[in-house]
Amino acid sequence: MRQPTEEWRAVPGWEGAYEVSSLGRVRSLTRTIATERGSRTYKGRMLSPGLVGWGYRSVRLRADGRVDQKRVHQLVAAAFVGPCPEGFQ
């Protein structure tokens, strides 16, 4: 049996920091941050999702002073389908 092809796209609102795949994996991208003592490079890595209510997988995203907990299936839908229409979840 042939393995499905994995496609990666930027997480909307987190471009340049995170990507999500068509198989539901989330990764951070390597990026350099300016600090008081110069700059620091953070190496990109695959994120390990945790479980939240009703068994949904979620990841914590951090970049540019923002921190947010996101459900993986919502990141996949936003990246591959588009924004959620008004009145829908």
N, C-alpha and C positions, 0 to 999 in steps of 0.2 A: 504494500500500500504506500502510495506517495504522500510525503509530508506536505502540508499546506505551506504556501509561500508567506513569509512574514513581511509585512509592510510597516514602516515606521513613519509617523507624522508628528508634527509639533503639537503639544497640548495648548489649545486656545487659551490665551491670556498668560501663558508661561513660555512663550517662544524663546528659544535660545537657552532655556534652563532645563526643560523636560520634554520627552517624547513618549508617545504611547503606540503600541503595536496593534495590528489587526488581530493578534492572538491574545490580547489583553495583558501584555507585559508593559511595565513602565520603567523608564530609565532616566537618570539625570545625565546632563551633558557636561563635559569638561568645560570649566569656565574660570576666569581670573577675576578676583574681586580686589578693588583698591581698599587698603586699610591705612591706619595712621602710620604704620611702620613700613609702608611700601605696598606690595601686592601679594596676594595669596592665590594659588591655583588649587581648585578642587577638582579631583579626577572624577569623571563620570562613572556611574555604576548602575547596575540593575537594582531596583527597589524591591524590598520584600513586603508585600501587602499584609495588612492585619485584617481582622474580621470586626465588623461593626454590626449593629442591629439587623436581625433577620438573616445573618450569614453573608452579608455583602462584603466583598473585599474592598479595602480602602488603603490609600497611601497618603502620607503627609508631604506636602510640597513646601519648599522654602526657597525664596529668592528675593533679592532687593528689599529686605526688611519685611517681607510678607510671609505669613505662614498660613496654610490652609489644609484641611483634611478633605480629600476628594474620594468618591467611590469610583473604582476602576471602570465599571461598565458605563458610567456617565462620561468619563474621559474618552473612552473609545467612541461612544456615540457622537460626542461633540467634535472629535477629530475626523471621523469618517462619514458622518451623516450631516452634521451641521448643528447650529444652535437649536435648542428646544423651543418650539413654538409657544407663544403666550397661552396660558391656560392648561398646559400639559406639564407632566412631571418627567 
